[in-house]
Amino acid sequence: MIERLKGFRDFYPEDMIVREQIFSTMRRSAKLFGFMPIDYPSLESMELFRTKSGEELLSQTYSFTDRGKREVTLIPEATPSTVRLLGAKKNIPKPVKWYCIPKLWRYEEPQSGRTREHSQFNADIFGDASPIADAEIIGLACETLNSLGLKGSFEVRINHRQIMERILNSMGTRNITEGLNIIDRFRKETRERMIENLAGNLGSKENAEILMSFISEKVPASGADDRIREFFPNIHSEKFSENMSETVSALESWDYSDIVFDPATVRGLTYYTGIVFEGFDREGRYRSIFGGGRYDNLSTLITGQEMTAVGFGMGDAVLENLLREKNLWKIETGPNRYVIITIADEAQKFSLKLAGYLRARGIEAATSNTHKNLSNSLRSATANWYTHAIIIGKKEMESGKATVRNLSTGEQKEMDTADIN
Ligand code: HAM
């Protein structure tokens, strides 16, 4: 047998049913916040990602030259395609709020919560530069997790790229992108290695130690400005901390309150220009559940038009780990699902008519047509998540009634077909 590729996943119905529930919660939350759905190809021109997504992501693409000699890639993230769609229709009145749930591909080292193919819920607002738009985006991510039953199980870490850039500049960085990339690895590297890398970037071990102390601690979001002033009194980042605090108060007014200021959250992607944020499980055991930020320059790079933007991406893999751990990975009980089991050849016509009758009334009704062994058919019915079996034989055909068996209790009764619901 040919095996599945490493880092990819198969989904059988027992998991796919739960995944569909999760995706519909995501869609429902997006709709609640007024977002509209979009979609785009899984394959895009490589150019769309070059110089925009950053070195790390570029090195992870599944890219190749197609038969027409074009350099193409399976999309590793949703944001550039979303921006491309917006740029291609210049006269859409702004602001716009869009969401999508594409599959994405990244050649990463597979581990728990990290796969080479994942589905990602993305939501973005274009043409609204206000801190309230930032709050709507973070709020939607929080609302989605709350609706999945994770209220109180996660925290949102926020920071601001402009603040970090000012700090790095004030400390003599030789390269801001490199400095941010080093900080981004804070929770993955040893302290010694962090100091060594930061000292290389800042040209001073002393500054590296100061920056390291600053990024080592998360504080409540309301304390962000004090924390920055305490460490860096001269960087004048008040405007940015005010923006962040406006975002945080909007979130608190909606009761999304687990927000902390975390200077180590800078995000790996290069295009962010303002607030950046990541959602983590409270214990900090998994990688980020979602991440995003403001990226006001990406549109200029891709489409040549200026367009402010803020958004997030939420992957399915970490979410699955967390939901399983919290016992929330469960098939929800929904409406009854019937399978009509015909146990006599001559009753076939009656069964088919009944299936058509139930379906016309919007009731889920499958047919089971092997006609041989009732107990096998019942076992298969239970394994396929039907709630009830309708057993049709000669007797039922003659009486015009149906024998309905509840598959979880085993209870069986004769019913008028009009009473089945
Ligand atoms: P990202 O942080 O690269 O951001 O990914 C967002 C989320 O996708 C992560 O928090 C994680 O849940 C999930 N994810 C990423 N890579 C993997 C992987 N290899 N396996 C499983 N899950 C993964 C972005 O992609 C940005 N484009 C998000 C965004 C939208 N920014 C603005 N708008």
Residues whose N, C-alpha, C, O or C-beta is under 5 A from the ligand:
A	BS01	HAM	E77 A78 T79 R106 E108 G113 R114 T115 H118 Q120 A123 S288 I289 F290 G291 G292 G293 G311 F312 G313 M314 G315 A317 V318
